[in-house]
Amino acid sequence: MHSLSTSSDVYIGLKIFQHHIFLYGIALPYVSSCRDLGVTVKSDLSFSLHVNNIAAKAHQRANAIHKCFTSRNTNFLVRAYLTYVRSLLEYNSIIWSPHFKCDADTIEKVQRRFTKRIPGFGNYSYDERLNLLHLPRLEIRRLRYDLIWCYRILFGHVKVCSSDLFDFRVSSTRGHPYKLFKHHCSNTPRS
């Protein structure tokens, strides 16, 4: 008989089913969140828990850079941030990209705090610091990644059927045939 101590079932939605799923005769417990491929998703299909987890880990790494590196060279600190912190904040962002302002602010706060602690940059506003350090906002970078993936899907560079994800707006006016139509939705997981 196999021992499965880490397996579990995530229930989606508010209703918990009365029956259990069994694997090798062992009932799998229901959990409110699950981590797969480094992304944590809650049972309501929100990524707030994931955003909070990676923001906390990114703050720890950013603090370690300021604390452990003896060099105060701005270029060196920014390169360390790009390598060890920003990569964590952008990993799989196509999947979990936040659409709630509080989640986007939680992610952006990591970069805001790191740049403020760089010697000589504490008195500048966040936008001024980003201009001086040649860094874009993290929200802009996530939008750019989303647009790149949209392009790859639409033009067949990845094996995903574009008609499963996008509807095209049919128009008799001038323009190109790749105008996307967004259906109105009232539930959070679809938006």
Secondary structure in CASP SS format (residue, H / E / C, confidence):
PFRMAT SS
TARGET T0000
AUTHOR 0000-0000-0000
METHOD secondary structure of the structure
MODEL  1
M C 1.00
H C 1.00
S C 1.00
L C 1.00
S C 1.00
T C 1.00
S C 1.00
S C 1.00
D E 1.00
V E 1.00
Y C 1.00
I C 1.00
G C 1.00
L C 1.00
K C 1.00
I C 1.00
F C 1.00
Q C 1.00
H C 1.00
H C 1.00
I C 1.00
F E 1.00
L E 1.00
Y C 1.00
G C 1.00
I E 1.00
A E 1.00
L C 1.00
P C 1.00
Y E 1.00
V E 1.00
S C 1.00
S E 1.00
C E 1.00
R E 1.00
D E 1.00
L C 1.00
G C 1.00
V E 1.00
T E 1.00
V E 1.00
K E 1.00
S C 1.00
D C 1.00
L C 1.00
S C 1.00
F C 1.00
S H 1.00
L H 1.00
H H 1.00
V H 1.00
N H 1.00
N H 1.00
I H 1.00
A H 1.00
A H 1.00
K H 1.00
A H 1.00
H H 1.00
Q H 1.00
R H 1.00
A H 1.00
N H 1.00
A H 1.00
I H 1.00
H H 1.00
K H 1.00
C H 1.00
F C 1.00
T C 1.00
S C 1.00
R C 1.00
N C 1.00
T H 1.00
N H 1.00
F H 1.00
L H 1.00
V H 1.00
R H 1.00
A H 1.00
Y H 1.00
L H 1.00
T H 1.00
Y H 1.00
V H 1.00
R H 1.00
S H 1.00
L H 1.00
L H 1.00
E H 1.00
Y C 1.00
N C 1.00
S H 1.00
I H 1.00
I H 1.00
W H 1.00
S C 1.00
P C 1.00
H C 1.00
F C 1.00
K H 1.00
C H 1.00
D H 1.00
A H 1.00
D H 1.00
T H 1.00
I H 1.00
E H 1.00
K H 1.00
V H 1.00
Q H 1.00
R H 1.00
R H 1.00
F H 1.00
T H 1.00
K H 1.00
R C 1.00
I C 1.00
P C 1.00
G C 1.00
F C 1.00
G C 1.00
N C 1.00
Y C 1.00
S C 1.00
Y H 1.00
D H 1.00
E H 1.00
R H 1.00
L H 1.00
N H 1.00
L H 1.00
L H 1.00
H C 1.00
L C 1.00
P C 1.00
R C 1.00
L H 1.00
E H 1.00
I H 1.00
R H 1.00
R H 1.00
L H 1.00
R H 1.00
Y H 1.00
D H 1.00
L H 1.00
I H 1.00
W H 1.00
C H 1.00
Y H 1.00
R H 1.00
I H 1.00
L H 1.00
F C 1.00
G C 1.00
H C 1.00
V C 1.00
K C 1.00
V C 1.00
C C 1.00
S H 1.00
S H 1.00
D H 1.00
L H 1.00
F C 1.00
D E 1.00
F E 1.00
R C 1.00
V C 1.00
S C 1.00
S C 1.00
T C 1.00
R C 1.00
G C 1.00
H C 1.00
P C 1.00
Y C 1.00
K C 1.00
L E 1.00
F E 1.00
K C 1.00
H C 1.00
H C 1.00
C C 1.00
S C 1.00
N C 1.00
T C 1.00
P C 1.00
R C 1.00
S C 1.00
END
